[in-house]
């Protein structure tokens, strides 16, 4: 009888878990998507987001959710290939939100990672800080975001333009890197690099505002960052 009773309890537990999983899947499928648009191309654009709405980014290599704190934010998601005008399969996934939906946003928060295996957080941070000579950097410090640990550092672009390449090896040999992110002279930035269940995820925060105005943007962006989730 005990064996039968235990089997009955297990059956109820399995049925309950299946019901919960189905409910979660149904809820997730109903979340609106960030609009698809490649911001790193001339045609790329941000689209206005609704205040208080949680969005998902299915183009991203790992599950990603974020909530717009108010109607001043706009967003986009996209995949980058080996060549922006055609080429191999998507190698990187991107999701971004910015202040404003028309023209150049005054502040931008961009999240990216690779579909393939990524280097460690420490290796990625070292590469971001040493490749190129167009930026200055403050000290690196530990950070925790969305429940995951990583490293962060601030800086400013001092050259006419600076290119950040998180993952492509130095021996890539090509003029174009599909994971490259550009910033212009005078832009202040913060870069956060996280370990999300073994996947290295890079978060760029930058602004066309002057360096002394950048902290004000970080305060606004922090509301987005606090809503950030990487659910299983």
Residue pairs with C-beta under 8 A, 6 or more apart in sequence:
28 56
28 231
31 54
31 55
31 56
31 65
32 53
32 55
32 56
33 55
33 56
33 57
33 58
33 77
34 49
34 55
34 56
34 57
34 75
34 76
34 77
34 95
34 97
35 46
35 47
35 75
35 76
35 77
36 59
36 76
36 77
36 78
37 43
37 44
37 45
37 46
37 47
37 76
37 77
37 78
38 44
38 76
38 78
38 80
38 84
38 94
39 45
39 46
39 76
39 78
39 94
39 96
39 110
40 78
40 80
40 84
40 94
40 181
41 84
44 76
44 78
45 76
45 101
46 74
46 75
46 76
46 96
46 97
46 98
46 100
46 101
46 105
47 74
47 75
47 76
47 101
48 71
48 73
48 74
48 101
49 55
49 68
49 71
49 73
49 74
49 75
49 97
50 68
50 71
51 68
51 69
51 70
51 71
52 67
52 68
52 69
52 70
53 67
53 68
54 65
54 66
54 67
54 227
55 65
55 66
55 67
55 68
55 75
56 63
56 64
56 65
57 64
57 65
57 66
57 77
57 93
57 95
58 77
59 77
59 78
59 79
59 90
59 93
59 94
59 95
60 77
60 93
60 94
60 95
60 111
60 113
61 92
61 93
61 113
61 114
61 115
61 199
62 113
62 196
62 197
62 199
62 201
62 230
63 230
63 231
63 232
64 95
64 111
64 228
64 229
64 230
65 227
65 228
65 229
65 230
65 231
66 95
66 97
66 224
66 227
66 228
66 229
67 224
67 227
68 75
68 97
68 224
69 220
69 223
69 224
69 227
72 99
72 100
73 97
73 98
73 99
73 224
74 97
74 98
74 99
74 100
74 101
74 105
75 95
75 96
75 97
75 98
76 95
76 96
77 93
77 94
77 95
77 96
78 93
78 94
79 90
79 92
79 93
79 94
80 90
80 91
80 92
80 94
80 178
80 179
81 87
81 88
81 89
81 90
81 91
81 178
82 88
82 91
82 178
83 176
83 178
84 176
84 178
89 115
90 115
91 114
91 115
91 116
91 178
91 179
92 112
92 113
92 114
92 115
92 167
92 178
92 179
93 112
93 113
93 114
93 115
94 110
94 111
94 112
95 110
95 111
95 112
96 108
96 109
96 110
96 111
97 108
97 109
97 224
98 105
98 106
98 107
98 108
98 109
99 105
99 106
99 107
99 108
99 217
99 220
100 106
104 208
105 208
106 207
106 208
106 209
106 217
107 205
107 206
107 207
107 208
107 209
107 217
107 220
107 221
108 204
108 205
108 206
108 207
109 203
109 204
109 205
109 221
109 224
109 225
110 181
110 203
110 204
110 205
111 201
111 202
111 203
111 204
111 228
112 166
112 179
112 181
112 201
112 202
112 204
113 196
113 199
113 200
113 201
113 202
114 167
114 179
118 124
118 167
118 199
118 200
119 127
119 167
119 200
120 195
120 200
121 150
121 151
121 193
121 194
121 195
121 200
122 151
124 166
124 167
124 193
124 200
124 202
125 140
125 151
125 153
125 191
125 193
127 165
127 166
128 164
128 165
128 166
128 191
128 193
128 202
129 137
129 140
129 153
131 163
131 164
131 165
131 170
132 159
132 162
132 163
132 164
133 159
134 157
134 158
134 159
134 160
134 161
134 162
134 163
135 155
135 156
135 157
135 158
135 159
135 162
135 183
135 189
136 155
136 156
136 158
137 153
137 154
137 155
138 153
138 154
138 155
139 153
140 151
140 152
140 153
141 151
141 152
141 153
142 149
142 150
142 151
142 152
143 149
143 150
143 151
143 152
143 192
143 194
144 150
145 192
145 194
145 203
145 225
145 228
146 194
146 196
146 225
146 228
146 229
146 230
147 230
148 194
148 195
148 196
148 197
148 201
148 230
149 194
149 195
150 192
150 193
150 194
150 195
151 192
151 193
152 190
152 191
152 192
152 193
153 190
153 191
154 188
154 189
154 190
154 191
155 188
155 189
155 190
155 191
156 186
156 187
156 188
156 189
156 211
157 183
157 184
157 185
157 186
157 187
157 189
158 185
159 185
160 184
160 185
161 182
161 183
161 184
161 185
162 182
162 183
163 177
163 180
163 181
163 182
164 180
164 181
164 182
164 183
164 191
164 204
165 177
165 179
165 180
165 181
166 179
166 181
166 193
166 200
166 202
167 179
167 200
168 177
168 178
168 179
168 180
181 204
183 189
183 206
184 208
186 210
186 211
187 206
187 207
187 208
188 206
188 207
188 209
188 210
188 211
188 214
189 204
189 205
189 206
189 207
190 204
190 205
190 206
190 218
191 202
191 203
191 204
191 205
192 202
192 203
192 205
193 200
193 201
193 202
193 203
194 200
194 201
194 202
194 203
195 201
196 230
197 230
197 232
201 230
203 225
205 217
205 218
205 221
207 213
207 214
207 217
209 216
209 217
